Amino acid sequence: MEKPTLVTIKISHYCEKARWALDYLSMDYREDAHLPVFHLGAARRNGGRSTPQLVGPGLRLLDSTSILLHLDGASGGRLFPAGGAEREAALRFELLMDKELGPHARRLVYWYLLADRGALLRVVSDGSRPGQERALGLLFPAIRWAMRKSMRVDRVGAERSRARLHAFFAGVDAMLSDGRRFLFDGRFTAAELGLASLAAPLLMPAGYLPWVDRASLPPGMRGLREEFGGYASARHALWAYESFRGAKAEGLDR
Ligand SMILES: N[C@@H](CCC(=O)N[C@@H](CS)C(=O)NCC(=O)O)C(=O)O
């Protein structure tokens, strides 16, 4: 049976969410990783534009939460609560993260990274796509223009994203304020997985983008961990990343 392919932008936090879910469930897959913008050829061939995409025989999933829902079904409910109000709340929370945390964290981080050519090239270059790395270096001004335009990365946008992120983390703090250990169902679910993945560019947990020397990041980007790290929900995200990024579902109690 042919392995499914996970098409990614290697550094994307949405792609990390899908990759982590596949790893957590010990699913067999291959990754077709790209640098930003260079993903478009592969993504369009599958009929989409953004990554992650999970494709294979009889499979064409073009969004991270669709991928998680598919994997939840395939694993007998390892990622989401089984049913009822808890499942509905967990699904709503996943969509909220996709809409708020994901895009606003990305825009704020790119605000700092796109202003520093060297730092951007170091972050996107893990050595797996030397041709794309060279091309990005050569075409940097045009690619930066396209990325700023498509994600509306400018000072006003960055400050709006910063405010939205503070509101988001404060909202999740309120959910955790009753002392619960996990967001839903008393166990690790897609909620922790999504929160920790989508917050990773802000908080930079140790295992995320391991080839990146943290000290070489732009100071503004380094400051984000401190700016958001005081939220209980940000600490929860860091804890989830550190405790569960290498975990396998079959090794855990339900
Ligand atoms: N809702 C989508 C969002 C994914 C997304 O925005 N992916 C970004 C990478 S972080 C992307 O591929 N952007 C490139 C583009 O849209 O051309 C999901 O959950 O998969």
The ligand as an ORCA input file, in Angstrom:
! r2SCAN-3c Opt
* xyz 0 1
  N      -6.587     26.543      7.574
  C      -5.394     26.025      6.973
  C      -4.312     27.079      7.035
  C      -2.978     26.574      6.537
  C      -2.032     27.700      6.173
  O      -2.351     28.887      6.289
  N      -0.838     27.302      5.739
  C       0.184     28.233      5.343
  C       1.497     27.871      5.985
  S       1.560     28.374      7.664
  C       0.430     28.187      3.854
  O       0.551     27.147      3.279
  N       0.538     29.376      3.271
  C       0.945     29.517      1.910
  C      -0.137     29.920      0.976
  O      -1.312     30.019      1.382
  O       0.235     30.088     -0.193
  C      -5.001     24.745      7.704
  O      -5.397     24.581      8.872
  O      -4.348     23.890      7.108
*
